[in-house]
């Protein structure tokens, strides 16, 4: 049997030729590669293969996700930003699902099915044809053997052909086998040559794969890019935007305000209920109450009546906002200007240097700093009751208004640097109307019934217009400069405790007789 098989292979190889043998080997390799690629590519499809569009759509994960989002949007409603986002994203996912279905249908039609035909139909047919040829060659060899054996048994020489009915039948059988073998051989050769010629067509399947993928991703990208502006528009137009920990200018731009919401809200509430509260900004509030108020301010929902009974929580929320700004209200860029100004010994020059630094503040920072200083100045009008002198206020609020970009250890920050910052903030509060001339409306948005701040500093010989430019202000400095800080009794208590004098000042008296003034909440 083995000899017969080897003989059949030998005869077939001789019949088909060397080139066909090389093609036959390549056929098996191409079949293996095509089968493996078809299997892996089919596994990449998300939809069920071979079903109609509707059934394929229902089985897609993107379709399920889209339905979930749309249902969630219906539950939350259009009044919710999350509901709007879910509705928009759900519609987008549905459209992406439709694009995915078209993509997969095209891949099935133009890539997967042709690969299947190549691996499971075309190449196997050629291989079957090859086996059939081998069988026909064996049949022809057997017919020829029988014919020649008949001639030999008749005693004829090899040059003579046998005669008679039996011989004719054997000859016809041999010729018919040879004819069948010849037809099969020609067909096999044609199929093999066709396979070689069509390799460029087979390779185009993979070009089609990349082209279809590129088109799918391009359409998906266009769809997503068309939706992004709508998503951003919803975000930007939504009123309830967090403000704690956000850059000042970003918060003002998003909210359309000039004064940060936490600053205005806290100041206006304190003007109503906290001006005579002892230790305001110094006494620590309840941690839970402070957390709740900050969260309330962050979402723009504020119950004034609830917090009116707890001014310390309001003051704590204001301090937290200032401290949590990514950049201090008085800016990193001007840090050295402020510190250098505080080190000037001459009182008038020091005040002028502080004024110059104020005028360098960016508009947003300047507006909010002015607003805050005017409020703190008004707070000192009640210092006999609340015990919050300019010095005490500077101690507890100064580190929240200005700090180094890279703060050192806490001990260093709380000593030398803090003393300098207090020396900056205190005179600005004392002479708020000189640094920021004119009246100010604290209730900017009209949500609170707050009083208008009036000029209450009696040490001015004249007051320039708030619209005066910087050159005119400097020329007018001599006529509007306040009395020396050395004559003011509001000096820093811890300057004295540290054995130092304030910049250019004489010894100060105790800032407050209340025992609470020795406890500072930073």
PLY file of the C-alpha trace (Angstrom):
ply
format ascii 1.0
element vertex 522
property float x
property float y
property float z
element edge 521
property int vertex1
property int vertex2
end_header
0.00 0.00 0.00
2.81 2.36 0.92
4.62 1.57 -2.33
1.41 2.26 -4.21
1.01 5.69 -2.48
4.61 6.67 -3.19
4.21 5.57 -6.76
1.03 7.66 -7.07
2.82 10.73 -5.63
5.77 10.23 -7.95
3.59 9.93 -10.99
1.51 12.97 -9.97
4.59 15.09 -9.41
5.97 14.10 -12.74
2.65 14.92 -14.33
2.01 18.30 -12.66
5.52 19.64 -12.83
7.98 21.35 -10.50
6.26 24.78 -10.42
2.96 23.22 -9.41
4.67 21.41 -6.54
5.99 24.73 -5.23
2.53 26.26 -5.51
1.06 23.30 -3.68
3.35 23.93 -0.71
2.39 27.60 -0.69
-1.28 26.69 -0.78
-1.06 24.99 2.59
0.74 27.97 4.19
-1.78 30.47 2.81
-4.62 28.28 4.02
-3.24 28.19 7.56
-2.64 31.96 7.68
-6.05 32.81 6.21
-7.83 30.46 8.59
-6.05 31.93 11.65
-6.67 35.54 10.54
-10.32 34.84 9.83
-10.77 33.32 13.28
-9.10 36.22 15.13
-10.81 38.89 13.06
-14.20 37.32 13.69
-13.47 37.37 17.42
-12.94 41.15 17.21
-16.51 41.74 16.08
-18.80 43.03 18.82
-22.00 42.17 17.01
-23.21 38.68 16.21
-21.95 37.54 12.84
-24.34 36.59 10.10
-27.50 38.22 11.52
-29.53 41.15 10.27
-28.90 44.74 11.32
-31.61 44.93 13.98
-30.45 41.82 15.81
-26.82 42.89 15.53
-27.67 46.32 16.97
-29.43 44.88 20.02
-26.43 42.75 20.91
-23.88 45.58 20.75
-22.44 46.76 24.13
-22.55 50.34 22.83
-26.29 50.03 22.22
-26.82 48.75 25.75
-24.72 51.60 27.13
-26.69 54.15 25.09
-30.01 52.81 26.37
-28.74 52.92 29.97
-27.62 56.56 29.58
-30.87 57.67 27.97
-32.91 55.98 30.69
-30.74 57.62 33.35
-31.24 61.01 31.70
-35.01 60.51 31.80
-34.82 59.75 35.51
-32.69 62.82 36.33
-34.46 65.20 33.96
-33.22 68.16 31.92
-33.04 70.34 35.03
-29.97 68.37 36.11
-26.61 68.91 34.42
-25.93 65.21 34.83
-29.24 64.47 33.14
-28.35 66.69 30.19
-24.94 65.08 29.89
-26.38 61.56 30.02
-28.95 62.39 27.32
-26.32 63.90 25.03
-23.81 61.11 25.62
-26.50 58.43 25.25
-27.50 59.81 21.85
-23.84 59.93 20.89
-23.25 56.32 21.91
-26.28 55.26 19.86
-24.88 57.00 16.78
-21.48 55.43 17.42
-23.20 52.05 17.65
-24.77 52.60 14.23
-21.38 53.50 12.78
-19.94 50.36 14.36
-22.66 48.20 12.83
-21.98 49.57 9.35
-18.27 49.05 9.92
-18.67 45.44 11.00
-21.08 44.65 8.16
-18.54 46.01 5.68
-15.73 44.04 7.30
-17.81 40.87 7.17
-18.68 41.36 3.51
-15.34 42.59 2.17
-12.78 40.89 4.41
-14.03 38.09 6.64
-16.17 36.26 4.07
-13.48 36.42 1.34
-10.90 35.11 3.81
-13.26 32.29 4.72
-13.78 31.43 1.06
-10.04 31.44 0.47
-9.20 29.23 3.46
-12.20 26.92 3.43
-13.33 26.77 -0.22
-10.81 27.87 -2.86
-7.64 26.31 -1.49
-9.36 23.09 -0.32
-10.87 22.72 -3.81
-7.41 22.97 -5.37
-6.09 20.46 -2.87
-8.98 18.08 -3.66
-8.26 18.50 -7.33
-4.63 17.62 -6.61
-5.65 14.41 -4.83
-8.08 13.55 -7.62
-5.30 13.95 -10.16
-3.11 11.59 -8.19
-5.90 9.00 -8.26
-6.39 9.44 -11.99
-2.67 9.04 -12.57
-2.77 5.80 -10.62
-5.80 4.62 -12.65
-3.99 5.44 -15.88
-0.87 3.60 -14.71
-2.97 0.54 -13.80
-4.74 0.58 -17.17
-1.43 0.81 -18.98
-0.01 -2.06 -16.95
-2.97 -4.31 -17.75
-2.72 -3.49 -21.41
0.99 -4.33 -21.63
0.55 -7.48 -19.60
-2.09 -8.59 -22.10
0.34 -8.05 -24.93
3.05 -9.98 -23.11
0.78 -12.93 -22.39
-0.07 -13.10 -26.14
3.60 -13.65 -26.94
3.93 -10.42 -28.87
7.02 -8.34 -28.86
6.97 -4.95 -27.22
6.84 -3.33 -30.67
3.62 -5.09 -31.64
0.20 -4.20 -30.32
-2.15 -6.99 -29.20
-5.30 -7.58 -31.25
-8.67 -8.90 -30.46
-11.69 -7.68 -28.53
-10.04 -7.92 -25.14
-6.99 -6.03 -26.32
-9.17 -3.33 -27.86
-11.07 -2.95 -24.61
-7.87 -2.64 -22.61
-6.49 -0.09 -25.05
-9.66 1.99 -24.86
-9.58 1.80 -21.10
-5.98 3.00 -21.03
-6.66 5.84 -23.44
-9.75 6.94 -21.48
-7.78 6.97 -18.21
-5.03 9.00 -19.86
-7.60 11.46 -21.19
-9.25 11.91 -17.79
-5.86 12.41 -16.21
-4.91 14.99 -18.84
-8.11 16.98 -18.31
-7.68 16.93 -14.54
-4.04 17.92 -14.84
-4.87 20.87 -17.05
-7.63 21.97 -14.69
-5.31 21.69 -11.68
-2.59 23.64 -13.43
-5.07 26.34 -14.38
-6.33 26.56 -10.81
-2.81 26.79 -9.42
-1.72 29.42 -11.88
-4.93 31.31 -11.14
-4.13 31.15 -7.43
-0.69 32.62 -8.05
-2.11 35.36 -10.24
-4.81 36.24 -7.70
-2.44 36.76 -4.77
-2.69 40.52 -5.29
-6.47 40.18 -4.89
-6.02 38.22 -1.68
-3.63 40.86 -0.38
-6.22 43.55 -1.13
-8.43 42.08 1.60
-6.07 43.49 4.18
-5.84 46.83 2.41
-9.63 46.93 2.54
-9.51 46.15 6.27
-7.30 49.17 6.97
-9.33 51.46 4.70
-12.62 50.47 6.32
-11.12 50.89 9.79
-9.78 54.32 8.85
-13.18 55.40 7.52
-14.95 54.11 10.63
-12.60 55.90 12.99
-12.75 59.09 10.91
-16.55 59.17 11.07
-16.50 58.34 14.78
-14.00 61.14 15.43
-16.11 63.63 13.45
-19.14 62.60 15.48
-17.34 62.99 18.81
-15.84 66.34 17.78
-19.28 67.62 16.80
-20.65 66.67 20.23
-17.80 68.07 22.35
-18.77 71.76 21.85
-22.30 70.95 23.04
-20.93 69.21 26.12
-18.62 72.14 26.89
-21.49 74.58 26.35
-23.60 72.73 28.93
-20.69 72.85 31.35
-20.01 76.54 30.82
-23.64 77.62 31.06
-24.32 75.62 34.20
-24.70 77.96 37.14
-23.60 75.60 39.88
-19.82 75.58 39.49
-17.36 74.68 42.26
-15.18 77.57 43.38
-12.99 76.25 46.21
-9.53 75.33 44.98
-10.16 76.87 41.55
-8.07 79.75 40.11
-9.69 83.10 40.83
-9.85 84.28 37.21
-11.32 80.94 36.09
-14.07 81.12 38.72
-14.87 84.75 37.84
-14.96 83.98 34.11
-17.20 80.93 34.49
-19.58 82.62 36.92
-19.58 86.02 35.19
-18.73 87.78 38.45
-16.29 90.50 39.49
-16.10 89.40 43.12
-15.63 85.71 43.96
-18.88 84.18 45.20
-17.48 82.89 48.55
-15.93 86.29 49.28
-19.09 88.27 48.56
-21.41 85.78 50.25
-19.33 85.56 53.42
-18.68 89.30 53.63
-22.31 90.25 53.16
-23.44 87.71 55.76
-20.80 88.89 58.23
-21.87 92.50 57.70
-25.32 91.46 58.85
-24.51 89.13 61.71
-20.83 89.04 62.60
-19.37 92.53 62.95
-19.63 92.51 66.75
-18.67 88.88 67.23
-15.65 88.63 69.50
-12.67 86.86 67.96
-14.06 86.80 64.44
-11.60 85.03 62.09
-9.67 83.93 65.19
-12.05 81.55 66.95
-12.21 78.19 65.15
-15.70 77.12 63.98
-17.26 73.68 64.21
-15.51 71.45 61.68
-18.77 69.85 60.51
-20.51 73.23 60.18
-17.55 74.65 58.23
-17.48 71.66 55.89
-21.20 71.99 55.23
-20.96 75.72 54.54
-18.03 75.26 52.15
-19.94 72.57 50.28
-22.97 74.86 50.16
-20.89 77.71 48.71
-19.26 75.34 46.25
-22.61 74.38 44.71
-24.00 77.92 44.87
-26.86 77.07 47.25
-26.78 79.13 50.45
-29.28 79.31 53.31
-28.49 82.69 54.87
-30.77 82.18 57.83
-29.11 78.89 58.77
-25.63 80.35 59.03
-26.50 83.75 60.41
-26.32 82.31 63.92
-22.76 81.04 63.37
-20.54 83.91 62.14
-17.39 81.95 63.01
-18.32 79.30 60.42
-18.81 82.07 57.84
-15.42 83.61 58.69
-13.82 80.15 58.52
-15.31 79.51 55.09
-13.88 82.81 53.84
-10.43 82.01 55.21
-10.56 78.54 53.67
-11.44 79.94 50.26
-8.52 82.35 50.37
-6.11 79.68 51.54
-7.26 77.08 49.00
-6.69 79.36 46.01
-4.00 77.80 43.78
-2.23 81.17 43.90
-2.56 83.66 46.77
-4.83 86.63 46.23
-1.76 88.91 46.44
0.00 86.68 43.84
3.33 84.85 43.75
4.68 87.27 41.16
4.46 90.23 43.55
5.65 88.31 46.63
9.11 89.90 46.59
7.60 93.37 46.02
5.40 92.98 49.10
8.26 91.69 51.27
10.65 94.42 50.12
8.02 97.06 50.84
7.51 95.72 54.37
11.26 96.01 55.05
11.41 99.74 54.30
12.04 101.64 57.52
10.65 105.03 56.49
6.91 104.95 57.08
5.86 107.15 54.16
8.11 105.31 51.70
6.89 101.97 52.99
3.26 102.94 52.46
4.06 104.22 48.98
5.84 100.94 48.14
2.81 98.96 49.35
0.58 101.16 47.20
2.80 100.52 44.17
2.51 96.78 44.76
-1.28 97.08 45.03
-1.43 98.83 41.70
0.52 95.98 40.07
-2.08 93.38 41.04
-4.03 91.87 38.11
-7.50 93.43 37.74
-9.36 90.42 39.16
-7.02 90.16 42.16
-7.09 93.92 42.70
-10.90 94.06 42.72
-11.23 91.21 45.21
-8.36 92.43 47.39
-9.90 95.92 47.51
-13.30 94.45 48.37
-11.82 92.36 51.18
-9.66 95.16 52.62
-12.62 97.55 52.68
-14.59 94.97 54.62
-11.76 94.32 57.07
-11.39 98.05 57.58
-15.06 98.26 58.41
-14.67 95.32 60.80
-12.10 97.30 62.80
-14.74 99.94 63.52
-16.14 97.44 66.02
-12.79 96.44 67.52
-13.82 97.55 71.00
-16.46 94.83 70.89
-15.02 92.14 68.61
-11.40 92.61 69.79
-10.22 92.37 66.18
-7.76 95.20 65.66
-5.93 95.63 62.35
-2.99 93.80 63.91
-5.10 90.88 65.07
-6.82 90.63 61.70
-3.47 90.73 59.91
-2.21 87.91 62.14
-5.05 85.52 61.35
-5.76 86.50 57.71
-2.32 87.57 56.44
-1.00 84.01 55.85
-4.15 83.30 53.81
-3.57 86.28 51.53
0.14 85.89 50.77
2.55 82.99 51.03
5.75 81.81 49.40
5.56 79.68 46.28
7.59 76.97 48.00
6.90 77.29 51.67
9.64 76.14 54.04
9.00 74.34 57.29
6.03 75.46 59.34
8.18 77.00 62.09
9.98 79.28 59.64
6.74 80.24 57.96
5.08 81.12 61.26
7.93 83.36 62.41
9.96 85.56 60.09
7.79 85.33 57.00
4.51 85.67 58.90
5.82 88.74 60.71
6.61 90.35 57.37
3.19 89.47 55.94
1.46 90.89 59.01
3.53 94.04 58.55
2.09 94.26 55.04
-1.58 93.59 55.76
-1.94 95.67 58.96
-1.13 99.12 57.48
-3.25 98.37 54.40
-6.24 97.66 56.65
-5.48 100.73 58.79
-5.38 102.99 55.75
-7.83 101.16 53.49
-9.43 104.35 52.18
-6.04 105.72 51.20
-5.03 102.58 49.35
-8.46 102.18 47.79
-10.24 105.56 47.67
-13.97 105.84 47.31
-17.00 104.02 48.58
-17.75 100.38 47.80
-20.98 98.44 47.54
-20.49 95.14 49.31
-23.74 93.63 48.05
-22.55 93.50 44.43
-25.16 91.04 43.18
-28.02 92.57 45.18
-28.74 89.36 47.08
-28.13 90.85 50.51
-29.12 94.04 52.31
-25.62 95.14 53.20
-24.60 98.72 54.04
-22.45 100.90 51.85
-18.93 101.43 53.17
-18.17 105.09 53.84
-14.90 106.88 54.39
-14.33 106.83 58.14
-10.59 107.60 58.28
-10.22 111.07 59.78
-6.51 111.30 59.04
-6.86 112.38 55.40
-6.34 115.97 54.38
-7.92 115.26 50.98
-9.32 112.28 49.03
-8.58 111.83 45.29
-11.13 110.54 42.83
-11.21 106.74 42.39
-10.96 107.35 38.63
-7.64 109.21 38.95
-4.84 107.52 37.00
-1.63 106.26 38.59
0.51 109.30 37.65
-2.02 111.74 39.15
-2.29 109.55 42.23
1.46 109.65 42.80
1.55 113.44 42.26
-1.23 113.80 44.78
0.43 111.49 47.36
1.70 114.35 49.54
-1.77 115.85 49.91
-3.42 112.55 50.82
-0.76 110.64 52.75
-2.04 109.36 56.13
-0.35 110.11 59.40
2.63 107.96 60.28
1.96 104.39 61.33
4.18 105.17 64.34
1.39 107.29 65.84
-1.17 104.48 65.54
-1.81 102.41 68.66
-2.74 99.27 66.64
0.67 97.53 66.62
1.37 93.83 66.52
1.38 92.08 69.86
3.75 89.38 68.71
6.28 91.94 67.46
6.67 92.83 71.09
6.73 89.16 72.19
9.43 88.44 69.63
11.52 91.31 71.00
11.22 93.22 67.71
9.70 96.51 66.66
7.42 96.78 63.70
9.10 98.22 60.66
9.83 101.82 61.66
7.48 101.73 64.66
7.81 102.35 68.36
6.86 99.86 71.06
3.22 98.97 71.01
0.83 98.30 73.82
-1.18 95.11 74.23
-3.58 94.79 71.33
-6.37 93.50 73.47
-7.13 92.85 77.10
-9.15 89.77 76.24
-7.42 86.46 77.04
-8.68 85.12 73.70
-6.29 87.37 71.78
-3.41 85.07 72.63
-5.04 82.24 70.66
-4.74 82.60 66.91
-6.37 80.34 64.36
-4.40 80.26 61.14
0 1
1 2
2 3
3 4
4 5
5 6
6 7
7 8
8 9
9 10
10 11
11 12
12 13
13 14
14 15
15 16
16 17
17 18
18 19
19 20
20 21
21 22
22 23
23 24
24 25
25 26
26 27
27 28
28 29
29 30
30 31
31 32
32 33
33 34
34 35
35 36
36 37
37 38
38 39
39 40
40 41
41 42
42 43
43 44
44 45
45 46
46 47
47 48
48 49
49 50
50 51
51 52
52 53
53 54
54 55
55 56
56 57
57 58
58 59
59 60
60 61
61 62
62 63
63 64
64 65
65 66
66 67
67 68
68 69
69 70
70 71
71 72
72 73
73 74
74 75
75 76
76 77
77 78
78 79
79 80
80 81
81 82
82 83
83 84
84 85
85 86
86 87
87 88
88 89
89 90
90 91
91 92
92 93
93 94
94 95
95 96
96 97
97 98
98 99
99 100
100 101
101 102
102 103
103 104
104 105
105 106
106 107
107 108
108 109
109 110
110 111
111 112
112 113
113 114
114 115
115 116
116 117
117 118
118 119
119 120
120 121
121 122
122 123
123 124
124 125
125 126
126 127
127 128
128 129
129 130
130 131
131 132
132 133
133 134
134 135
135 136
136 137
137 138
138 139
139 140
140 141
141 142
142 143
143 144
144 145
145 146
146 147
147 148
148 149
149 150
150 151
151 152
152 153
153 154
154 155
155 156
156 157
157 158
158 159
159 160
160 161
161 162
162 163
163 164
164 165
165 166
166 167
167 168
168 169
169 170
170 171
171 172
172 173
173 174
174 175
175 176
176 177
177 178
178 179
179 180
180 181
181 182
182 183
183 184
184 185
185 186
186 187
187 188
188 189
189 190
190 191
191 192
192 193
193 194
194 195
195 196
196 197
197 198
198 199
199 200
200 201
201 202
202 203
203 204
204 205
205 206
206 207
207 208
208 209
209 210
210 211
211 212
212 213
213 214
214 215
215 216
216 217
217 218
218 219
219 220
220 221
221 222
222 223
223 224
224 225
225 226
226 227
227 228
228 229
229 230
230 231
231 232
232 233
233 234
234 235
235 236
236 237
237 238
238 239
239 240
240 241
241 242
242 243
243 244
244 245
245 246
246 247
247 248
248 249
249 250
250 251
251 252
252 253
253 254
254 255
255 256
256 257
257 258
258 259
259 260
260 261
261 262
262 263
263 264
264 265
265 266
266 267
267 268
268 269
269 270
270 271
271 272
272 273
273 274
274 275
275 276
276 277
277 278
278 279
279 280
280 281
281 282
282 283
283 284
284 285
285 286
286 287
287 288
288 289
289 290
290 291
291 292
292 293
293 294
294 295
295 296
296 297
297 298
298 299
299 300
300 301
301 302
302 303
303 304
304 305
305 306
306 307
307 308
308 309
309 310
310 311
311 312
312 313
313 314
314 315
315 316
316 317
317 318
318 319
319 320
320 321
321 322
322 323
323 324
324 325
325 326
326 327
327 328
328 329
329 330
330 331
331 332
332 333
333 334
334 335
335 336
336 337
337 338
338 339
339 340
340 341
341 342
342 343
343 344
344 345
345 346
346 347
347 348
348 349
349 350
350 351
351 352
352 353
353 354
354 355
355 356
356 357
357 358
358 359
359 360
360 361
361 362
362 363
363 364
364 365
365 366
366 367
367 368
368 369
369 370
370 371
371 372
372 373
373 374
374 375
375 376
376 377
377 378
378 379
379 380
380 381
381 382
382 383
383 384
384 385
385 386
386 387
387 388
388 389
389 390
390 391
391 392
392 393
393 394
394 395
395 396
396 397
397 398
398 399
399 400
400 401
401 402
402 403
403 404
404 405
405 406
406 407
407 408
408 409
409 410
410 411
411 412
412 413
413 414
414 415
415 416
416 417
417 418
418 419
419 420
420 421
421 422
422 423
423 424
424 425
425 426
426 427
427 428
428 429
429 430
430 431
431 432
432 433
433 434
434 435
435 436
436 437
437 438
438 439
439 440
440 441
441 442
442 443
443 444
444 445
445 446
446 447
447 448
448 449
449 450
450 451
451 452
452 453
453 454
454 455
455 456
456 457
457 458
458 459
459 460
460 461
461 462
462 463
463 464
464 465
465 466
466 467
467 468
468 469
469 470
470 471
471 472
472 473
473 474
474 475
475 476
476 477
477 478
478 479
479 480
480 481
481 482
482 483
483 484
484 485
485 486
486 487
487 488
488 489
489 490
490 491
491 492
492 493
493 494
494 495
495 496
496 497
497 498
498 499
499 500
500 501
501 502
502 503
503 504
504 505
505 506
506 507
507 508
508 509
509 510
510 511
511 512
512 513
513 514
514 515
515 516
516 517
517 518
518 519
519 520
520 521
